[in-house]
Amino acid sequence: MAACASLAILSAQPATAGTQLGDGTFLYDDQTPFPESLMALETCGAQPEAFATRRPFAGGFVFSVKCPGNNENFIEALFFATDENATNARLLHFLGPDGRRADFADAVSNVHWYPATNEIGEIAVDSDPDSRPTPNVCRSEGRWRLEGNPPNPELVFWRETEDCDGKTGWKTIVGR
């Protein structure tokens, strides 16, 4: 009976806006929408109701919003700001080696976070040969370190392969 009463009390609590995760990541929701000032900066076609987060990173905050994508990649636009209110926010650009990714440097796919080194990683797959920005490259992995003041993404690692599964044929292009 006490368990039922506790459950009733818990269910009567008002919902909190957004969700704060243990690692400091904040998930936006319809009660706490993604900042309009950031939506004005994005260029990937994200919608205001898209999945969006904020996390402490590289001495400030990185905001992310999901861009339209495909079934192979979870694509996000990332922004850096000096505080959690998106003060001085700017869209981050992730260039590949030799200018690769220039057409879509404003977004990254399947993001991995490395807070100890201020690095952001990407694993991108494009199994459609007709849509690949780089011929004969189906899968690539990049890693950028946020450096400087304000921090900008600097490419520190890049490898790629024709093998869409990523099991063979890797060529490292940048590795520092």
SERO-804102 format. One record per residue: residue in one letter; z, y, x of N, C-alpha, C, O in turn. Coordinates in steps of 0.1 Angstrom, whole numbers. Each point is the difference from the previous one (the first is absolute). Layout:
N
+------+-------+-------+-------+-------+-------+-------+-------+-------+-------+-------+-------+-------+
: code :   n.Z :   n.Y :   n.X :  ca.Z :  ca.Y :  ca.X :   c.Z :   c.Y :   c.X :   o.Z :   o.Y :   o.X :
+------+-------+-------+-------+-------+-------+-------+-------+-------+-------+-------+-------+-------+
:    a :     Z :     Y :     X :     Z :     Y :     X :     Z :     Y :     X :     Z :     Y :     X :
...
+------+-------+-------+-------+-------+-------+-------+-------+-------+-------+-------+-------+-------+
END
This chain:
176
+------+-------+-------+-------+-------+-------+-------+-------+-------+-------+-------+-------+-------+
: code :   n.Z :   n.Y :   n.X :  ca.Z :  ca.Y :  ca.X :   c.Z :   c.Y :   c.X :   o.Z :   o.Y :   o.X :
+------+-------+-------+-------+-------+-------+-------+-------+-------+-------+-------+-------+-------+
:    m :     0 :   -12 :     8 :     0 :    12 :    -8 :     0 :    13 :     9 :    -7 :     9 :    -3 :
:    a :    15 :   -10 :    13 :     1 :    12 :     9 :   -14 :     3 :     7 :    -4 :    11 :     1 :
:    a :    -3 :   -22 :     2 :   -13 :     1 :     6 :   -10 :     7 :   -10 :    -8 :     8 :     4 :
:    c :     9 :   -12 :   -17 :    -8 :     7 :   -10 :     3 :    14 :    -1 :    -9 :     9 :    -2 :
:    a :    22 :    -5 :     2 :     4 :    14 :    -1 :    -6 :     8 :    12 :    -4 :    11 :    -2 :
:    s :     5 :   -17 :    14 :    -5 :     7 :    12 :   -15 :     2 :    -1 :    -5 :    11 :     4 :
:    l :    -2 :   -21 :    -9 :   -14 :     1 :    -1 :    -4 :    11 :   -10 :    -9 :     8 :     2 :
:    a :    17 :    -7 :   -13 :    -3 :    10 :   -10 :     2 :    14 :     6 :    -7 :     9 :    -3 :
:    i :    18 :    -8 :    11 :     3 :    13 :     6 :   -11 :     4 :    10 :    -5 :    11 :     0 :
:    l :     1 :   -21 :     8 :   -11 :     3 :    10 :   -13 :     4 :    -7 :    -7 :     9 :     5 :
:    s :     4 :   -16 :   -16 :   -13 :     3 :    -6 :     0 :    13 :    -7 :   -11 :     6 :    -3 :
:    a :    23 :     0 :     0 :     1 :    13 :    -6 :    -1 :    11 :    10 :    -1 :    12 :    -5 :
:    q :     1 :   -15 :    18 :    -1 :    11 :    10 :   -14 :     6 :     0 :   -10 :    -7 :    -2 :
:    p :     9 :    20 :     3 :   -13 :     6 :     1 :    -7 :    -4 :    13 :     6 :    -3 :    10 :
:    a :   -19 :     2 :   -12 :    -8 :    -4 :    12 :     0 :    11 :    10 :    -1 :    12 :    -3 :
:    t :     1 :   -16 :    16 :     0 :    11 :    10 :   -15 :     2 :     4 :    -9 :    -9 :    -2 :
:    a :     6 :    21 :     6 :   -13 :     4 :     4 :    -4 :    -5 :    13 :     8 :     1 :    10 :
:    g :   -19 :    -8 :    -8 :    -4 :    -5 :    13 :     9 :   -12 :     4 :    10 :    -3 :    -7 :
:    t :   -13 :    -3 :    18 :     7 :   -11 :     5 :     2 :     2 :    15 :   -10 :     2 :     8 :
:    q :    23 :    -2 :    -3 :     3 :     1 :    14 :     2 :   -14 :     6 :     9 :    -7 :    -5 :
:    l :   -17 :     3 :    15 :     2 :   -13 :     6 :     9 :     1 :    12 :     3 :    11 :     5 :
:    g :     2 :   -22 :     0 :    10 :     0 :    11 :    -5 :     6 :    13 :     8 :     4 :     8 :
:    d :   -21 :    -5 :    -6 :    -5 :     6 :    13 :    -3 :    14 :    -1 :    -6 :     6 :    10 :
:    g :    10 :     1 :   -21 :    -2 :    14 :    -1 :   -13 :     4 :    -8 :    -3 :    11 :    -3 :
:    t :    -5 :   -21 :     0 :   -13 :     2 :    -7 :     4 :     4 :   -15 :     8 :    -7 :    -6 :
:    f :   -15 :    17 :     1 :     2 :     4 :   -14 :   -13 :    -3 :    -7 :   -11 :     3 :     4 :
:    l :    12 :   -10 :   -16 :   -12 :    -3 :    -8 :     0 :    10 :   -12 :     9 :     1 :    -7 :
:    y :   -21 :     6 :     6 :    -1 :     9 :   -11 :    -4 :    -8 :   -12 :    -4 :   -11 :     0 :
:    d :     7 :    18 :   -12 :    -3 :    -6 :   -13 :    -3 :    11 :   -10 :    -1 :    11 :     4 :
:    d :     0 :   -15 :   -16 :    -4 :    10 :   -10 :    10 :    11 :    -2 :    -3 :    11 :    -5 :
:    q :    16 :   -14 :     7 :    11 :    10 :    -1 :     0 :     9 :    12 :     5 :    11 :    -1 :
:    t :    -9 :   -16 :    13 :     0 :     8 :    12 :   -14 :    -2 :     6 :    -2 :    -8 :     8 :
:    p :    -7 :    16 :   -13 :   -14 :    -1 :     5 :    -2 :     4 :    14 :     7 :     8 :     6 :
:    f :   -18 :   -13 :     0 :    -4 :     3 :    13 :    -3 :    15 :     1 :    -6 :     6 :   -10 :
:    p :    10 :     1 :    20 :    -2 :    15 :     1 :   -14 :     5 :    -3 :    -9 :    -5 :     7 :
:    e :     7 :    14 :   -16 :   -13 :     5 :    -3 :    -7 :     7 :    12 :   -12 :    -1 :     2 :
:    s :    21 :     7 :     7 :    -6 :     6 :    12 :    -7 :   -10 :     9 :    -9 :     3 :     7 :
:    l :    14 :   -16 :    -7 :    -6 :   -10 :     8 :   -13 :    -5 :    -7 :   -10 :    -3 :     7 :
:    m :    11 :     2 :   -20 :   -12 :    -5 :    -7 :   -12 :    10 :     2 :   -11 :    -4 :     0 :
:    a :    14 :    17 :     2 :   -10 :     9 :     3 :    -7 :    -1 :    13 :   -11 :     4 :     3 :
:    l :    18 :   -11 :     7 :    -5 :    -2 :    13 :    -8 :   -13 :     2 :    -8 :    -1 :     8 :
:    e :    11 :    -9 :   -17 :    -6 :   -13 :     2 :   -15 :     1 :    -3 :    -5 :     8 :    -8 :
:    t :    -3 :   -16 :    15 :   -15 :     0 :    -2 :    -5 :   -14 :    -3 :   -12 :    -2 :     0 :
:    c :    21 :    -8 :    -3 :    -5 :   -13 :    -3 :    -2 :    -4 :   -14 :    -4 :   -11 :    -3 :
:    g :     7 :    20 :    -6 :    -1 :    -3 :   -14 :    12 :    -6 :    -7 :    -1 :    -6 :   -10 :
:    a :    13 :     8 :    16 :    12 :    -5 :    -5 :     3 :     7 :   -14 :    -4 :    11 :    -2 :
:    q :    11 :   -18 :    -6 :     4 :     5 :   -13 :    15 :     3 :     0 :     8 :    -7 :     7 :
:    p :    -3 :    17 :   -15 :    14 :     4 :     1 :     9 :   -12 :    -4 :    12 :     0 :     5 :
:    e :   -16 :    -9 :   -13 :     8 :   -11 :    -4 :     0 :   -12 :    10 :     6 :   -10 :    -3 :
:    a :   -14 :    12 :    14 :    -1 :   -11 :    10 :    13 :    -3 :     7 :     9 :     8 :     0 :
:    f :    -8 :   -20 :     5 :    11 :    -4 :     8 :     2 :     9 :    12 :    -9 :     3 :     7 :
:    a :    22 :     3 :    -6 :     2 :    10 :    10 :    14 :    -2 :     6 :     9 :    -4 :    -7 :
:    t :    -8 :     8 :    20 :    13 :    -1 :     7 :     3 :    12 :     9 :    -9 :     8 :     2 :
:    r :    21 :    -8 :     2 :     5 :    10 :    11 :     9 :    -8 :     9 :     9 :    -7 :    -5 :
:    r :   -10 :     9 :    18 :     9 :    -7 :     9 :     3 :     9 :    12 :    -9 :     8 :     4 :
:    p :    21 :    -8 :     1 :     3 :     7 :    12 :    -8 :    -6 :    12 :     0 :   -13 :     1 :
:    f :    -6 :    21 :     7 :    -9 :    -6 :    11 :    -3 :    11 :    10 :    -4 :    11 :    -4 :
:    a :     5 :   -14 :    17 :    -5 :     9 :    11 :     6 :    14 :    -1 :    -6 :     9 :     3 :
:    g :    19 :    -9 :    -7 :     7 :    13 :     0 :    -3 :     9 :   -12 :     4 :    11 :    -1 :
:    g :   -10 :   -17 :    -9 :    -3 :     7 :   -13 :    -1 :   -10 :   -11 :     7 :   -10 :     0 :
:    f :   -17 :    12 :    -9 :    -2 :   -10 :   -11 :   -15 :    -2 :    -1 :    -8 :     9 :     1 :
:    v :     5 :   -22 :    -3 :   -14 :    -4 :    -3 :     0 :    -3 :   -15 :     7 :    -9 :    -5 :
:    f :   -16 :    15 :    -2 :    -3 :    -3 :   -14 :   -13 :    -8 :    -1 :    -9 :     2 :     8 :
:    s :     8 :   -11 :   -17 :   -12 :    -8 :    -2 :    -3 :    -1 :   -15 :     9 :     0 :    -8 :
:    v :   -22 :     0 :     6 :    -5 :    -2 :   -14 :   -11 :   -10 :     0 :    -9 :     1 :     9 :
:    k :     8 :   -10 :   -18 :   -10 :   -11 :     0 :   -14 :     6 :    -5 :    -1 :     8 :    -9 :
:    c :    -9 :   -11 :    17 :   -13 :     4 :    -3 :    -8 :   -11 :    -7 :     4 :   -12 :     1 :
:    p :   -14 :    15 :    -8 :    -8 :   -11 :    -6 :    -5 :    -9 :    12 :    -4 :     5 :    11 :
:    g :     3 :   -18 :   -13 :    -4 :    -9 :    11 :    -8 :   -11 :    -5 :    -7 :     1 :   -10 :
:    n :     9 :   -12 :    16 :    -7 :   -13 :    -3 :    10 :   -11 :     0 :    12 :     2 :     2 :
:    n :   -17 :   -14 :    -4 :     9 :   -11 :    -1 :     5 :    -5 :    14 :     8 :    -9 :     1 :
:    e :   -13 :    15 :    10 :     3 :    -4 :    13 :    10 :     9 :     7 :     7 :    -4 :    10 :
:    n :    -6 :    16 :   -15 :     8 :    10 :     7 :     9 :     9 :   -10 :    -5 :     3 :   -11 :
:    f :    17 :    -1 :    15 :     9 :    10 :    -7 :    -1 :    13 :     7 :     6 :     1 :    11 :
:    i :   -13 :     8 :   -16 :    -4 :    12 :     8 :     9 :    12 :    -5 :     3 :     2 :   -11 :
:    e :     2 :     6 :    21 :     9 :    11 :    -2 :    -4 :    12 :     8 :    -4 :    -1 :    11 :
:    a :     7 :    12 :   -17 :    -1 :    13 :     7 :    14 :     3 :     4 :    10 :    -2 :    -7 :
:    l :    -8 :     7 :    20 :    13 :     3 :     5 :     1 :    15 :     4 :    -9 :     6 :     5 :
:    f :    21 :    -1 :    -7 :     3 :    14 :     2 :    12 :     1 :     8 :    10 :    -8 :    -2 :
:    f :    -9 :    18 :    11 :    12 :     2 :     8 :     6 :    14 :    -5 :    -7 :     9 :    -1 :
:    a :    20 :    -9 :    -1 :     7 :    12 :    -4 :    13 :     1 :     8 :     6 :   -10 :     5 :
:    t :     0 :    22 :    -4 :    12 :     2 :     8 :    12 :    -4 :    -8 :    11 :    -2 :     6 :
:    d :   -12 :     2 :   -19 :    12 :    -5 :    -8 :    -5 :    -7 :   -13 :   -12 :    -2 :    -2 :
:    e :    22 :    -3 :    -5 :    -3 :    -9 :   -11 :    -6 :     8 :   -12 :    -4 :    -6 :   -10 :
:    n :     4 :    19 :    11 :    -6 :     8 :   -11 :   -15 :     3 :     3 :    -6 :     8 :    -7 :
:    a :     1 :   -14 :    17 :   -15 :     1 :     4 :    -3 :    14 :     7 :   -11 :     5 :    -1 :
:    t :    22 :     1 :     6 :    -2 :    13 :     7 :   -10 :    -2 :    12 :     2 :    -9 :     8 :
:    n :   -11 :    19 :    -7 :   -10 :    -1 :    11 :    -8 :   -13 :     1 :    -4 :    -4 :    11 :
:    a :     2 :    -2 :   -23 :    -7 :   -12 :     0 :   -15 :     1 :     4 :    -6 :    10 :    -3 :
:    r :     1 :   -20 :     9 :   -14 :     0 :     3 :    -5 :   -15 :     0 :     7 :    -9 :     3 :
:    l :   -20 :     8 :    -7 :    -6 :   -13 :     0 :    -2 :    -5 :    14 :    -5 :     7 :     8 :
:    l :     8 :   -20 :    -5 :    -2 :    -6 :    13 :   -13 :    -6 :     1 :    -5 :    -5 :   -10 :
:    h :    -2 :     6 :    21 :   -13 :    -6 :     3 :     1 :   -10 :    11 :     5 :     2 :    11 :
:    f :   -10 :   -14 :   -14 :     0 :   -11 :     9 :   -14 :    -4 :     5 :    -7 :    -8 :    -6 :
:    l :     4 :    14 :    18 :   -13 :    -3 :     5 :     0 :   -13 :     9 :    10 :    -3 :     6 :
:    g :   -21 :    -4 :    -7 :    -1 :   -12 :     9 :    -7 :     4 :    13 :    -2 :    11 :     3 :
:    p :     0 :   -22 :     5 :    -6 :     3 :    13 :   -15 :     5 :    -2 :    -7 :    -4 :    -9 :
:    d :     3 :    13 :    18 :   -13 :     5 :     0 :    -4 :     6 :   -13 :   -12 :     0 :    -4 :
:    g :    22 :     7 :    -3 :    -3 :     6 :   -12 :    -1 :    -9 :   -12 :    -3 :     5 :   -11 :
:    r :     5 :   -18 :    13 :     0 :    -9 :   -12 :    10 :     4 :   -10 :    10 :     7 :     3 :
:    r :   -13 :   -10 :   -15 :     9 :     3 :   -12 :    -1 :    15 :    -4 :     7 :     4 :    -9 :
:    a :   -16 :     4 :    15 :    -1 :    14 :    -3 :    -2 :     3 :   -15 :     5 :     9 :    -5 :
:    d :   -13 :   -18 :    -1 :    -3 :     2 :   -14 :    12 :    -3 :    -9 :     0 :     4 :   -12 :
:    f :    10 :   -12 :    17 :    11 :    -3 :    -9 :    13 :     1 :     8 :     9 :    -8 :    -2 :
:    a :    -8 :    18 :    12 :    12 :     2 :     8 :    12 :     4 :    -8 :    11 :     0 :     5 :
:    d :   -13 :     5 :   -17 :    10 :     5 :    -8 :     8 :   -11 :    -8 :     9 :     4 :    -8 :
:    a :   -11 :   -16 :    11 :     7 :   -11 :    -6 :     1 :   -12 :     9 :    -9 :    -2 :     9 :
:    v :    19 :    -6 :   -11 :     2 :   -13 :     8 :     2 :   -11 :   -10 :     4 :     1 :   -11 :
:    s :    -7 :   -13 :    16 :     0 :   -12 :    -8 :    12 :   -10 :     4 :     2 :    -1 :    12 :
:    n :     4 :    -4 :   -21 :    10 :   -11 :     3 :    10 :     5 :    11 :     1 :    -6 :    10 :
:    v :     6 :    17 :   -13 :     8 :     7 :    10 :    12 :    -9 :     5 :     6 :    -6 :    -8 :
:    h :    -4 :     7 :    21 :    12 :    -6 :     6 :     8 :    12 :     7 :    -6 :     8 :     6 :
:    w :    19 :    -8 :    -8 :     8 :    11 :     6 :     8 :    -5 :    12 :     6 :   -11 :    -1 :
:    y :    -6 :    19 :    11 :     8 :    -4 :    13 :     8 :    13 :     3 :    -4 :     7 :     9 :
:    p :    16 :    -6 :   -16 :     8 :    12 :     2 :     5 :     2 :    14 :     2 :    11 :     5 :
:    a :     1 :   -22 :     2 :     6 :     1 :    14 :    -9 :     7 :     9 :     4 :     7 :    10 :
:    t :   -17 :    -8 :   -12 :   -10 :     7 :     9 :    -8 :    11 :    -7 :   -10 :     5 :     6 :
:    n :    13 :    -2 :   -18 :    -7 :    10 :    -8 :   -14 :    -4 :    -2 :    -9 :     9 :     0 :
:    e :     6 :   -22 :    -2 :   -14 :    -4 :    -1 :    -3 :    -5 :   -14 :     9 :    -6 :    -7 :
:    i :   -21 :     8 :     3 :    -5 :    -5 :   -13 :   -12 :    -9 :     3 :    -9 :     4 :     7 :
:    g :     9 :   -16 :   -13 :   -10 :   -10 :     3 :    -9 :    -2 :   -13 :     5 :     2 :   -11 :
:    e :   -17 :    -7 :    13 :    -9 :    -3 :   -10 :    -7 :   -13 :     3 :    -4 :    -3 :    11 :
:    i :     2 :    -5 :   -22 :    -9 :   -11 :     1 :   -10 :     2 :   -11 :     3 :     0 :   -12 :
:    a :   -16 :     1 :    16 :   -10 :     3 :   -10 :   -11 :   -11 :     0 :    -3 :    -5 :    11 :
:    v :    -1 :     1 :   -23 :   -10 :   -11 :    -1 :   -11 :     5 :    -9 :     2 :     6 :   -10 :
:    d :   -14 :    -9 :    14 :   -12 :     4 :    -8 :   -10 :   -12 :     1 :    -8 :     0 :     9 :
:    s :     9 :    -9 :   -19 :    -9 :   -12 :     1 :   -14 :     2 :    -5 :    -8 :    -9 :     1 :
:    d :     5 :    21 :    -7 :   -13 :     3 :    -4 :    -8 :     7 :    11 :     2 :    12 :     3 :
:    p :   -12 :   -19 :     3 :    -7 :     5 :    12 :    -7 :    13 :    -4 :    -2 :     8 :     9 :
:    d :    -2 :    -6 :   -21 :    -7 :    12 :    -4 :     8 :    13 :    -1 :    -5 :    11 :     1 :
:    s :    18 :   -13 :    -2 :     9 :    12 :    -1 :     8 :     3 :    12 :     8 :    10 :     1 :
:    r :    -9 :   -18 :    10 :     8 :     2 :    12 :    -4 :    13 :     7 :   -12 :     2 :     2 :
:    p :    22 :     6 :     2 :    -4 :    12 :     8 :    -4 :    -4 :    14 :    -8 :     8 :     6 :
:    t :    13 :   -19 :     0 :    -5 :    -4 :    13 :    -6 :   -14 :    -2 :     6 :   -10 :    -4 :
:    p :   -19 :     9 :     7 :    -7 :   -13 :    -1 :     7 :   -11 :     8 :     5 :     3 :    11 :
:    n :    -5 :   -15 :   -16 :     5 :   -12 :     7 :    15 :     1 :     2 :     6 :    -8 :     8 :
:    v :     1 :    17 :   -15 :    15 :     0 :     0 :     5 :    -2 :   -14 :    -2 :     8 :    -9 :
:    c :     8 :   -20 :     7 :     5 :    -3 :   -14 :    15 :     4 :    -1 :     5 :     4 :   -10 :
:    r :     2 :    -6 :    21 :    15 :     2 :     0 :     4 :     8 :    13 :    -5 :    -2 :    11 :
:    s :    13 :    12 :   -14 :     5 :     8 :    12 :    15 :     3 :    -2 :     6 :     0 :   -11 :
:    e :     1 :     2 :    22 :    14 :     3 :     0 :     1 :    12 :     9 :    -4 :     0 :    12 :
:    g :    11 :    10 :   -17 :     3 :    12 :     8 :    14 :     4 :    -1 :     7 :    -4 :    -9 :
:    r :    -2 :    12 :    19 :    13 :     5 :     0 :     0 :    14 :     6 :    -6 :     2 :    11 :
:    w :    13 :     7 :   -18 :     0 :    14 :     4 :    15 :     4 :     1 :     8 :    -4 :    -7 :
:    r :    -5 :    11 :    18 :    13 :     6 :     2 :     0 :    14 :    -4 :    -9 :     8 :     4 :
:    l :    19 :    -4 :   -12 :     2 :    14 :    -4 :     6 :     7 :    12 :    11 :    -2 :     4 :
:    e :   -19 :    11 :     2 :     4 :     7 :    12 :    -1 :    15 :    -1 :    -9 :     5 :    -8 :
:    g :    16 :     3 :    15 :    -1 :    15 :     0 :     9 :     6 :   -10 :     8 :    -6 :    -7 :
:    n :   -10 :    20 :     6 :     8 :     7 :   -10 :    -9 :    11 :    -6 :    -3 :    10 :     7 :
:    p :    -2 :   -12 :   -19 :     4 :   -11 :    -9 :    -7 :   -13 :     4 :   -11 :     0 :     7 :
:    p :    16 :   -11 :   -11 :    -5 :   -13 :     5 :   -14 :    -2 :    -6 :    -3 :     2 :   -12 :
:    n :    -6 :    -7 :    20 :   -14 :    -4 :    -4 :    -2 :   -14 :     5 :     5 :    -5 :    10 :
:    p :   -13 :    -3 :   -18 :    -3 :   -14 :     4 :    -9 :     0 :    12 :   -11 :     5 :     0 :
:    e :    16 :   -12 :    10 :    -8 :    -3 :    12 :    -2 :   -15 :     1 :     9 :    -7 :     0 :
:    l :   -22 :     3 :     1 :    -3 :   -14 :     1 :     5 :    -6 :    13 :    -2 :     5 :    11 :
:    v :    10 :   -16 :   -13 :     6 :    -7 :    12 :    -5 :   -14 :     1 :     1 :    -6 :    11 :
:    f :    -7 :     1 :   -22 :    -5 :   -14 :     1 :   -11 :    -2 :   -10 :     1 :     5 :   -12 :
:    w :   -11 :   -12 :    15 :   -11 :    -4 :    -9 :    -7 :   -13 :     4 :    -3 :    -1 :    12 :
:    r :     2 :    -8 :   -21 :    -8 :   -12 :     3 :    -7 :    -3 :   -13 :     3 :     4 :   -11 :
:    e :   -14 :   -12 :    13 :    -9 :    -3 :   -11 :    -7 :   -13 :     2 :    -1 :    -5 :    11 :
:    t :    -4 :    -1 :   -22 :    -7 :   -13 :     0 :   -10 :    -1 :   -11 :     1 :     7 :   -10 :
:    e :   -11 :   -15 :    12 :   -10 :    -4 :   -11 :     7 :   -10 :   -10 :    -5 :    -1 :   -11 :
:    d :    15 :    -6 :    16 :     6 :   -10 :    -8 :    10 :     7 :   -11 :    10 :     5 :     4 :
:    c :   -14 :    -6 :   -16 :     7 :     6 :   -11 :    14 :    -5 :    -1 :     9 :     7 :    -5 :
:    d :    -7 :   -20 :     8 :    14 :    -6 :     0 :     8 :     4 :    12 :    13 :    -1 :     0 :
:    g :   -19 :     7 :    10 :     8 :     5 :    12 :     5 :   -11 :     9 :     9 :     2 :     7 :
:    k :   -16 :   -14 :    -7 :     5 :   -11 :     8 :    -6 :    -1 :    14 :     5 :    -5 :     9 :
:    t :   -18 :    10 :    -8 :    -7 :    -1 :    13 :    -8 :    13 :     2 :    -1 :     9 :    -8 :
:    g :    -3 :    -8 :    21 :   -10 :    11 :     3 :     6 :    14 :     2 :    -8 :     9 :     0 :
:    w :    20 :    -7 :     2 :     6 :    13 :     1 :    -4 :     7 :    13 :    -1 :    -7 :    11 :
:    k :    -3 :    20 :   -12 :    -3 :     8 :    11 :    10 :    12 :     0 :     0 :     7 :   -10 :
:    t :     8 :    -5 :    20 :     9 :    11 :     1 :    -8 :    12 :     6 :    -6 :    -1 :    11 :
:    i :     5 :    12 :   -19 :    -7 :    12 :     4 :     9 :    10 :     6 :    -3 :     7 :    10 :
:    v :    15 :    -5 :   -16 :    10 :     9 :     6 :    13 :    -8 :     0 :     4 :    -6 :    -9 :
:    g :     3 :     7 :    21 :    13 :    -6 :     1 :     8 :     7 :    11 :    -1 :    -2 :    12 :
:    r :    10 :    12 :   -17 :     8 :     6 :    10 :    15 :    -1 :    -4 :     8 :     5 :     7 :
+------+-------+-------+-------+-------+-------+-------+-------+-------+-------+-------+-------+-------+
END
